[in-house]
Amino acid sequence: MDNKSGRIHIFTRDKSFYRTLVALAIPVALQNLITFAVGFADNIMVSSLGDSAVSGVYMGGQLQTFLQMFSGGVEGAILVLAAQYWGKKDTESIKRIVSIGTHFSLAIGLILTVACTCFPSFIIGIFTHDGQVIADGVTYLRTVCFSYAFFCLTQALIAAMRSVEQANIGMIVSAISLVINIFLNYALIFGKFGLPAMGIRGAALATLISRIAETFTIGIYVFSADKKLKMKPADFFRTDSLLRKDFIRYGLPIVGGNVVWSVNLMGNSIILGRLNQSVIAAASVANNLNSFAYVTMNGMSSAVGVITGKTVGAGKTELMKEYAGTTQVLFLGVGILTGLFLTVIKAPFISFYSGITPQAAHYAMQFCTVLSVTIVGTCYQAACLFGLVKSGGDIAFVFKNDIIFVFGVVLPSAITALYLGAPAWVVFACLKCDQILKCFVAVVKINRFNWMKNLTREQDFKSVNE
């Protein structure tokens, strides 16, 4: 802000904003890119087994998608609360927030593992009626479900590190996972280096082993190398009743929003699963491209979330208004560039999937064209609603907004299109239409500046009986 005129600049002149944005965004973006590469490697190698195998792994991964969204909600709650306490340099509160979040995340991971172990056919059958796809999905799910608890623990610890501006470790963890996963995918899917050819089950086993390696790596760093939080294993058995109430109060809307979004994604799969194997395979390809395009934006969004939480927690509301203006312009620009990027690379990207049928490739091209438009809205509204509104403290608004769009717009419009016999790309476009519509809500909400809320407490843990 210009102190003499009181005018807010479109681009903030506070250089620390850009330094922090780059310092946090690059490692998070690289981590997301590596995570994408792990899934992409799975898809490319499995695609050589045909449309049914691709569809089976895609459907078998739907519970992982649900887990990622739930775990992402817990991770978001940790980030929002911990980043604000980091603005006050209150590391003791952060440790307890991480402990509380880890307990919630591990609980859902274990519950889903038990469910997938006991009822794999029923779970895959929710998404598709194709017998071969169900059989392949069950094969994948029975093994990959044992990775869920490890995934939950890893993500909670990475969120803890991000909240105190230690983003590099997430990138390192993902890089190790990538190397292990690709090597084991190649070895176990095709039977290389003296190992048996296990096909789809080999892909699942490779994922399980790489998840275990992730947890081992982040655990060593958090308990041995980190100098900011200096957490010990005993910290996971310490909690605080007031912070637990805050976590539930502010965390539930974040977790709830992510659960709503996971229901939306599973609804996508159920709706598209009512068509045919080629459409399901095409959706898998298109969603992988979407994830790839989302990498840079997601890294920047996470960085803005930490900056927002830290700034609001420190009580610097006028500076936050300036940051908000800069953020909106940046993400709109990123969205336009990403849309153009998708338009250019969609054909080469689809060509990597040499094992899918020409019909699946045709559907994938149509779906990717839809994404090249909707990604513009995704980059603006998703980043700003999380990076600014949610991280700034107005968590309930984002939750309510998601409920309205998912159950009032997205799923009803797609079901209607399916019922009317619309082309597959029209159904797919209905499933993505909220990405544009939410922009109108986001721009109004952000520029009213009524979302900045300090969520921290004043506490003295020296008096707590531990």
TORLOLUM-349360 format. One record per residue (C-alpha): y, z, x; residue number from 1. Coordinates in steps of 0.5 Angstrom, whole numbers, plus 500, padded with zeros to 3 digits. Layout:
> Y; Z; X; NUM
...
! end
This chain:
> 500; 500; 500; 1
> 507; 499; 502; 2
> 510; 506; 502; 3
> 517; 503; 502; 4
> 516; 498; 496; 5
> 510; 502; 493; 6
> 507; 495; 492; 7
> 500; 494; 493; 8
> 498; 488; 497; 9
> 492; 483; 495; 10
> 489; 485; 502; 11
> 490; 492; 505; 12
> 493; 492; 511; 13
> 489; 498; 513; 14
> 485; 495; 519; 15
> 480; 501; 518; 16
> 477; 498; 511; 17
> 475; 492; 515; 18
> 472; 495; 521; 19
> 468; 500; 516; 20
> 466; 494; 512; 21
> 463; 490; 517; 22
> 460; 496; 521; 23
> 456; 498; 515; 24
> 455; 491; 511; 25
> 452; 487; 517; 26
> 446; 492; 518; 27
> 445; 493; 511; 28
> 445; 485; 510; 29
> 441; 484; 516; 30
> 436; 489; 513; 31
> 436; 486; 506; 32
> 435; 479; 509; 33
> 429; 482; 513; 34
> 426; 485; 507; 35
> 427; 478; 503; 36
> 423; 475; 509; 37
> 417; 480; 508; 38
> 417; 478; 501; 39
> 418; 470; 502; 40
> 413; 470; 508; 41
> 408; 473; 502; 42
> 410; 468; 497; 43
> 409; 462; 502; 44
> 403; 464; 505; 45
> 400; 466; 498; 46
> 403; 459; 495; 47
> 398; 455; 499; 48
> 392; 458; 494; 49
> 396; 455; 488; 50
> 400; 456; 482; 51
> 395; 462; 480; 52
> 395; 466; 486; 53
> 403; 465; 486; 54
> 403; 467; 479; 55
> 398; 473; 480; 56
> 402; 476; 486; 57
> 409; 475; 482; 58
> 406; 479; 476; 59
> 402; 484; 480; 60
> 409; 485; 484; 61
> 413; 487; 477; 62
> 411; 495; 478; 63
> 414; 494; 485; 64
> 420; 491; 482; 65
> 420; 497; 477; 66
> 419; 502; 482; 67
> 425; 499; 487; 68
> 430; 499; 481; 69
> 428; 507; 479; 70
> 428; 508; 487; 71
> 434; 504; 488; 72
> 437; 509; 482; 73
> 435; 515; 486; 74
> 438; 512; 492; 75
> 445; 510; 489; 76
> 445; 517; 486; 77
> 444; 520; 493; 78
> 449; 515; 496; 79
> 455; 516; 490; 80
> 454; 524; 491; 81
> 453; 524; 499; 82
> 458; 519; 500; 83
> 463; 524; 497; 84
> 461; 530; 500; 85
> 461; 526; 507; 86
> 469; 525; 505; 87
> 469; 532; 506; 88
> 464; 533; 512; 89
> 460; 538; 508; 90
> 453; 536; 511; 91
> 449; 542; 508; 92
> 451; 539; 501; 93
> 448; 532; 503; 94
> 442; 535; 506; 95
> 440; 538; 499; 96
> 442; 532; 495; 97
> 437; 528; 499; 98
> 432; 533; 498; 99
> 433; 533; 491; 100
> 433; 525; 490; 101
> 427; 525; 495; 102
> 423; 529; 490; 103
> 425; 525; 484; 104
> 423; 519; 487; 105
> 416; 521; 490; 106
> 414; 523; 483; 107
> 415; 517; 480; 108
> 412; 513; 486; 109
> 406; 518; 485; 110
> 406; 517; 477; 111
> 406; 509; 478; 112
> 400; 509; 483; 113
> 396; 513; 479; 114
> 397; 508; 473; 115
> 396; 502; 477; 116
> 390; 505; 480; 117
> 387; 507; 473; 118
> 390; 501; 468; 119
> 391; 495; 472; 120
> 388; 490; 467; 121
> 392; 493; 462; 122
> 399; 493; 466; 123
> 398; 486; 468; 124
> 396; 484; 461; 125
> 403; 486; 459; 126
> 406; 480; 462; 127
> 402; 475; 461; 128
> 396; 472; 457; 129
> 393; 467; 462; 130
> 386; 470; 465; 131
> 386; 467; 472; 132
> 393; 470; 473; 133
> 391; 477; 470; 134
> 385; 477; 475; 135
> 389; 475; 481; 136
> 395; 480; 479; 137
> 390; 486; 478; 138
> 387; 484; 485; 139
> 394; 485; 488; 140
> 396; 491; 484; 141
> 390; 495; 486; 142
> 391; 495; 493; 143
> 399; 495; 493; 144
> 400; 501; 489; 145
> 398; 505; 494; 146
> 404; 503; 498; 147
> 409; 506; 492; 148
> 410; 513; 495; 149
> 411; 511; 502; 150
> 416; 506; 499; 151
> 420; 512; 495; 152
> 420; 516; 501; 153
> 423; 511; 506; 154
> 428; 509; 501; 155
> 431; 516; 500; 156
> 432; 517; 507; 157
> 435; 510; 509; 158
> 440; 512; 503; 159
> 441; 519; 506; 160
> 443; 515; 513; 161
> 447; 510; 509; 162
> 451; 515; 506; 163
> 454; 518; 513; 164
> 455; 511; 515; 165
> 449; 510; 519; 166
> 446; 504; 517; 167
> 443; 501; 523; 168
> 437; 505; 522; 169
> 435; 501; 515; 170
> 435; 494; 519; 171
> 431; 497; 525; 172
> 426; 500; 520; 173
> 426; 493; 516; 174
> 425; 489; 522; 175
> 419; 493; 524; 176
> 416; 492; 517; 177
> 417; 484; 518; 178
> 414; 484; 524; 179
> 408; 488; 522; 180
> 407; 484; 515; 181
> 408; 477; 517; 182
> 402; 478; 522; 183
> 398; 482; 518; 184
> 399; 477; 512; 185
> 397; 471; 517; 186
> 391; 475; 519; 187
> 388; 478; 513; 188
> 390; 472; 508; 189
> 387; 467; 512; 190
> 382; 471; 516; 191
> 385; 470; 523; 192
> 384; 474; 530; 193
> 377; 476; 528; 194
> 379; 479; 521; 195
> 376; 477; 514; 196
> 379; 472; 510; 197
> 382; 477; 504; 198
> 386; 472; 500; 199
> 391; 476; 495; 200
> 388; 482; 497; 201
> 390; 481; 504; 202
> 397; 480; 502; 203
> 397; 487; 499; 204
> 394; 490; 504; 205
> 399; 488; 509; 206
> 404; 490; 505; 207
> 401; 497; 504; 208
> 400; 498; 512; 209
> 408; 495; 513; 210
> 410; 501; 508; 211
> 407; 506; 512; 212
> 410; 504; 518; 213
> 417; 504; 515; 214
> 416; 511; 513; 215
> 413; 513; 520; 216
> 419; 510; 523; 217
> 425; 512; 519; 218
> 422; 519; 519; 219
> 422; 519; 527; 220
> 429; 517; 527; 221
> 432; 522; 521; 222
> 428; 528; 524; 223
> 429; 527; 532; 224
> 435; 522; 533; 225
> 440; 523; 528; 226
> 446; 527; 530; 227
> 450; 527; 524; 228
> 446; 530; 518; 229
> 440; 533; 523; 230
> 435; 534; 518; 231
> 429; 538; 519; 232
> 422; 537; 515; 233
> 424; 544; 512; 234
> 430; 541; 509; 235
> 426; 538; 504; 236
> 424; 545; 501; 237
> 431; 547; 500; 238
> 435; 546; 494; 239
> 441; 548; 490; 240
> 441; 549; 482; 241
> 448; 547; 482; 242
> 447; 541; 486; 243
> 441; 539; 482; 244
> 445; 539; 476; 245
> 450; 535; 479; 246
> 444; 530; 481; 247
> 441; 530; 474; 248
> 448; 529; 471; 249
> 451; 524; 475; 250
> 444; 521; 477; 251
> 441; 520; 471; 252
> 446; 514; 469; 253
> 445; 511; 475; 254
> 437; 512; 475; 255
> 438; 510; 467; 256
> 442; 504; 469; 257
> 437; 501; 474; 258
> 431; 503; 469; 259
> 434; 499; 464; 260
> 435; 493; 469; 261
> 428; 494; 471; 262
> 426; 493; 463; 263
> 430; 487; 463; 264
> 427; 484; 469; 265
> 420; 486; 466; 266
> 422; 483; 460; 267
> 424; 476; 464; 268
> 417; 476; 466; 269
> 414; 477; 459; 270
> 418; 472; 456; 271
> 417; 467; 462; 272
> 410; 469; 462; 273
> 409; 466; 455; 274
> 410; 459; 457; 275
> 405; 457; 463; 276
> 403; 458; 470; 277
> 408; 453; 473; 278
> 414; 456; 469; 279
> 412; 463; 472; 280
> 411; 460; 479; 281
> 418; 457; 479; 282
> 421; 463; 477; 283
> 418; 466; 483; 284
> 421; 461; 487; 285
> 428; 461; 484; 286
> 428; 469; 484; 287
> 426; 469; 492; 288
> 432; 464; 493; 289
> 437; 469; 489; 290
> 435; 475; 493; 291
> 436; 471; 499; 292
> 443; 469; 497; 293
> 444; 476; 495; 294
> 443; 479; 502; 295
> 450; 478; 504; 296
> 453; 481; 498; 297
> 449; 486; 497; 298
> 450; 489; 504; 299
> 458; 488; 503; 300
> 457; 492; 496; 301
> 453; 498; 499; 302
> 459; 498; 505; 303
> 464; 498; 499; 304
> 460; 504; 496; 305
> 460; 508; 502; 306
> 468; 507; 503; 307
> 469; 508; 496; 308
> 466; 515; 495; 309
> 468; 517; 502; 310
> 476; 515; 500; 311
> 475; 518; 493; 312
> 472; 524; 495; 313
> 478; 525; 500; 314
> 483; 525; 495; 315
> 486; 518; 497; 316
> 487; 515; 490; 317
> 493; 511; 492; 318
> 489; 508; 498; 319
> 483; 507; 494; 320
> 487; 502; 489; 321
> 489; 498; 495; 322
> 482; 497; 497; 323
> 480; 496; 490; 324
> 485; 489; 490; 325
> 482; 487; 496; 326
> 475; 488; 494; 327
> 476; 484; 488; 328
> 478; 478; 492; 329
> 473; 478; 497; 330
> 467; 478; 492; 331
> 470; 473; 488; 332
> 471; 469; 494; 333
> 464; 470; 497; 334
> 461; 469; 490; 335
> 464; 462; 490; 336
> 461; 460; 497; 337
> 454; 463; 495; 338
> 454; 458; 489; 339
> 456; 452; 493; 340
> 451; 455; 499; 341
> 445; 455; 493; 342
> 447; 448; 491; 343
> 446; 445; 498; 344
> 439; 449; 500; 345
> 436; 449; 493; 346
> 431; 443; 495; 347
> 430; 445; 502; 348
> 428; 452; 500; 349
> 423; 449; 494; 350
> 420; 445; 499; 351
> 417; 451; 503; 352
> 413; 452; 497; 353
> 408; 446; 499; 354
> 402; 449; 495; 355
> 405; 449; 488; 356
> 405; 443; 483; 357
> 410; 438; 482; 358
> 411; 441; 475; 359
> 413; 448; 478; 360
> 417; 445; 483; 361
> 421; 441; 478; 362
> 422; 447; 474; 363
> 424; 451; 480; 364
> 430; 446; 481; 365
> 432; 447; 474; 366
> 432; 454; 475; 367
> 436; 454; 482; 368
> 441; 450; 479; 369
> 442; 455; 474; 370
> 443; 461; 479; 371
> 448; 457; 483; 372
> 453; 458; 477; 373
> 451; 465; 475; 374
> 451; 468; 482; 375
> 459; 467; 482; 376
> 459; 472; 477; 377
> 454; 476; 480; 378
> 457; 477; 487; 379
> 464; 479; 483; 380
> 461; 484; 477; 381
> 455; 487; 480; 382
> 459; 488; 487; 383
> 465; 491; 484; 384
> 462; 495; 478; 385
> 457; 499; 483; 386
> 462; 498; 490; 387
> 468; 501; 486; 388
> 467; 504; 479; 389
> 460; 507; 480; 390
> 461; 509; 487; 391
> 468; 512; 485; 392
> 465; 517; 480; 393
> 465; 513; 473; 394
> 457; 512; 473; 395
> 456; 513; 465; 396
> 461; 507; 464; 397
> 456; 502; 468; 398
> 450; 505; 465; 399
> 453; 504; 458; 400
> 455; 497; 460; 401
> 448; 495; 462; 402
> 445; 497; 456; 403
> 449; 493; 451; 404
> 448; 487; 455; 405
> 441; 487; 456; 406
> 439; 489; 449; 407
> 445; 486; 446; 408
> 445; 480; 449; 409
> 440; 478; 455; 410
> 434; 479; 451; 411
> 435; 477; 444; 412
> 438; 471; 446; 413
> 432; 469; 451; 414
> 427; 471; 446; 415
> 431; 467; 440; 416
> 431; 461; 445; 417
> 424; 461; 446; 418
> 422; 462; 439; 419
> 426; 456; 438; 420
> 422; 452; 443; 421
> 428; 451; 448; 422
> 427; 448; 455; 423
> 425; 453; 460; 424
> 431; 452; 464; 425
> 435; 454; 457; 426
> 431; 460; 457; 427
> 432; 462; 464; 428
> 440; 461; 463; 429
> 440; 466; 457; 430
> 436; 471; 462; 431
> 442; 470; 467; 432
> 448; 469; 462; 433
> 450; 477; 463; 434
> 452; 475; 470; 435
> 458; 471; 468; 436
> 460; 475; 461; 437
> 460; 482; 465; 438
> 466; 479; 469; 439
> 471; 480; 464; 440
> 469; 487; 463; 441
> 469; 488; 470; 442
> 476; 486; 471; 443
> 479; 490; 466; 444
> 475; 496; 468; 445
> 477; 496; 475; 446
> 484; 494; 474; 447
> 486; 500; 469; 448
> 484; 505; 475; 449
> 481; 510; 471; 450
> 474; 510; 474; 451
> 476; 514; 480; 452
> 473; 521; 479; 453
> 472; 527; 485; 454
> 464; 529; 483; 455
> 464; 534; 489; 456
> 464; 542; 489; 457
> 466; 547; 493; 458
> 460; 551; 496; 459
> 459; 556; 502; 460
> 451; 555; 503; 461
> 452; 561; 508; 462
> 451; 566; 502; 463
> 445; 562; 499; 464
> 438; 565; 500; 465
> 434; 560; 504; 466
! end
